[in-house]
Amino acid sequence: MNVACNNNVNFKSGLTQEILEMEKKINPGQVENYFRKSSYRDWQAFYRIDLKGNGTHAVASWLCADVFKNLRKIYDLRQGKSMQTLILPQDLYVFNRDEADYYKDKYFFANCTSVRPERNQLTFDVGTVFMPNDVSSLKIINRATERAYEEHMDSAPHFLLYYCHEWLHSLYFKLVKNIAFLSSYDYDTTMQNYQNKELTSEEKEIVASVLGTYPATVEYGQYPECYACAWSKFICDTLAPDCRTFAKNPIALMKKTPKEFQDILKKVTDIKMLHCAETE
């Protein structure tokens, strides 16, 4: 899929004039077909994909697909199953808050358990990324990420931050689900225990100093939020101007963080710890 563009003016958060032109011209239906027709070996089946004609989410999802395929070349999680089939979300779905009460208070999110919104008869498997239909401009995302970063709430000002964040949740949830299946332990119980774990006061200070206050202060899911905020930062801070490829290695950026932070990040992503959590 090629979209002809002219300028390539960089904005502070990575948004370029070229990408804004893509947003205007992109056909969300073609993006849906692009995901559906790709090999299942590299992707998911995308049975429920529905971008609802939203060009903003279409172009961001299309860019993220390349970002995460390129990430796979750098960092391959081979614990039980290659990232070959885990690198992308289970599905992509743009929701309308009026569709069901389930969506009322939600923004961008990925589900860690299968869900079936009450007035929506579709069942969404673990790892679906949901995006709100009332976000209809990359400029809006751009302003939101910059403001949150300036207020030291979020980890990076890049306009793809929210998308990368949820894709990372999806990747991790699917990886744990697969390992749970191979290890014969209960995924739902283990994931619930993982979501309930909290950082210590000292860990919260360290996390806040590197990632901003959000993952250190969120009431529920501090471990998964720390993971997603960290790696979305390392990804977004190392992207090239095309917002598809990497100018630097995100792992190298992670290794420049304080050792105390790296120890926390290792702990919150330790899948063996999740296995043990079931019996706590």
N, C-alpha and C positions, 0 to 999 in steps of 0.2 A: 504494500500500500504506500504510494508516494504522494506527498502533498507539496506542491511547489510553493516556495516562500522566498522572500527577498532578504530583509535585514536580519542581523543576528545581534541585537542590542542587549547586553546583559543587564538585568536588574539585580538588586541586592540579594534576593533570595533564590537566584538561579533561573528565574523566569526570563525568557527571551522574547523578542519580537517575533522570531520565527515560530516559537511554540504558540504564541497568541494567534498567529495566522493559522496554524494547524487547528487550533480550537474552533476557529470560525468555519473551516472548510471540512472538517472531519465528518464522516458518516458513521454514527454510532452502530447502525445495523451492520455495516461492513466490519467494524471492530468485533462485534459479537460473532460474526461468521469466521473471522480470523482466529478467534479462540476456539470455536467449535470444530473447525476443520483441521486443526493442528493434531499431530500424532498424539495418541494417548500416552505413549511412552514418555513424551516430553511434558505433557500437560495433564490436566484433568479432563473429564468429559464435558464439563460446562453444560449440563442438562438444564440448569435453572438460570443461566445467564440472562439478565435483562437490564440493559442500561437506560431503558425508558426514554430513549432519544436524547440523553444528556451528553452533549459534546464535551463538557468539562471532565466528567468522569471517564468518558471514552478515551480522550487523549492521554489523560493521566494513567489510566490502566494500560494503555498501549505502550507508553514509555516505561512503566514499571515492569512489563513483561520482558523488555530488553534488559533493564537494569538487573533483574533477578536471574535471567539467563546468563548474563555476564558475570554476576556474582558467583554463580555455580562454578565458573571456570577458575575462580580464585579460592573458593572455600566450599569444599564438598563434605557435607555431614554424612559419613558412611556408617553410622551406628544403627545397624539393623536394616537400613534401606537407604539407597542413594538418594541424594536430592534430585536425581533425575525425574522422579515422579512426585516430589514433594515441593518443588521450588515455587510453584504457583498456587494461588488459592483454589479451594475446592470449587468455588463458583464466585461470580460477581453479580451483585444484585443492588439496584437502585430502588430504595423504598420511599414510599409516600407516608408521612406520619398519620394520614387519615385512613390508611389501609387496615390498621389494627392498633389496639392499645399497646401492644408489645413494642411498637416503635416510638411511642410518644416522647420519651425522654432520651432517645438515643441520637448519636451523631454518626461518626465513623466507628464501626466496630466489626469484630470477627467473633463468631460463635464457637465456644469450646465444647458445646454439646449440640446434638441435633435439635433443631427447633422447628415448630410449626405454628406461626402466628395465627391468632384465633380466627380472623376473618379471611385469612389467606390460606388456601388449601394446599399450598406447596410445603413440602418438608425439606429443610435445608440441612445438609450434612455438616459435620464438624469442619471448620476451616473456610466457611463462606465469608467473603468480605462484603459488608453492607455499606452503602453510601447514600446520604440523604439527597432527595431530589430537589431540595430548596437551596442547594449549592449549585450555582449555574455560571460561575466565572472563576477562572484561574486567578484573576486579580483579587477576588475576595479571599481565596485561599492564601495568596501571596501576602496580603495585609495581615491576615490572622496569624500566620506562622511568624512573620517578622515581629509583630506585637508581642506574641507569647515569648519569643526568644529574648527580646529587649527587656521584658519584665522578669526574665530568668525563671520562666515557668517550663518552657520546653527546651529540648536539647539542640535544635538547629533551626535556622530561619528558612530553610528550603521549601519551596511550594509542594514538593513531593513527600514531605515529611509524614503527613497523616496517612497517605497511601502506603508508603513503605512500612510505617508502624503497624498497620493492620495486616499487611502481607506477611510480616514477620510473626505476628501472632498466629496467623493461619499456618505458616510453615511449622512452627513449634508444636501447635496443637495436633497437627496431622502426624508429625514425627513421633510424638508421645503415644498417640493412638495406635500407630503401627507397632511400636515397641511393646505396648501393652498387649496387643494381640499375639505377638511372637512370644511374649513372656508369660502369657496366661494369667495376667492380673487385671483387676477391674479398672478400666480407664476412668470412668466417671468419678469413682471414689478418690482415686489418686489425683485427678485434676482438681477436684474440690479442695482437697487438702493443700495442694500447691497454691491455689488461689487464696486460701486462708492464711498462708504464712506471712509473717511480718518481718521487716527489717528492724534491727536494733536501733537505738537512738544514735549510736556512733555511726552505724552504717548509713542511716538516713542523711546525716551531715555530709558524709563522703559522697553519696549518690547525688545529693543536691548540688554540691560544688562542681560536679562534672556534667550532670544532665539537667539541672534545673530542679525546681521544687516539686513539680507534678508527680514524678514516680516516687518521691520520698514522702509525700503527704496524702496520696490517694488512699482512701479508707479500705478498699478491697482490691486485692490482686497486686500487691506491691512487687512481688517477685516477677510475674509476667510483664508488668509495666516497666520495671527496671530493664529487663531483657530487651523489650521492643524499643524503648526510648534510646538505649545504648546503641543498638545496631542500626537503628534508623539514623542516628547521628553520624555514626562512622560511615554509613553508606552515602548520606546526603553531603557530608563534608568532603567527600573524595570524588564526587561525580564530575565528569568533564562538562563543558558548556552545552553539549548536545543533550545532556540529562538522560543518556542511555548507557554510556560507557564510563569507565573509571579513569580519572587522571592520576589517581594515587591508589595505593592498596589500603582498603578500610581496616584490614587486620593490623597493618603497620601503625595506623592512627590509634587503634585500640591499645597497642603496646606502648604508646607514649603516655598513656594515662597513669596515674599513681598506682603502685602495686596493690595498695589497699583496695582501690576500686576494682582492679582486675580480679582480686580474690573474691569480691562480692559478686561480680559478673559470672565468674566460674560457678559459684555456689547456686545462683538463681537459674542457671541453665543446666545443672547437673541432673541428667535423666535418671541416674542410679538413685539419687536422692528422692526423686518422684516415686520410684518403685518402693523405697522404704517408707515413704509417707503413708502408704495405704494402711500400715499396721499401727500407726501412731494413735 
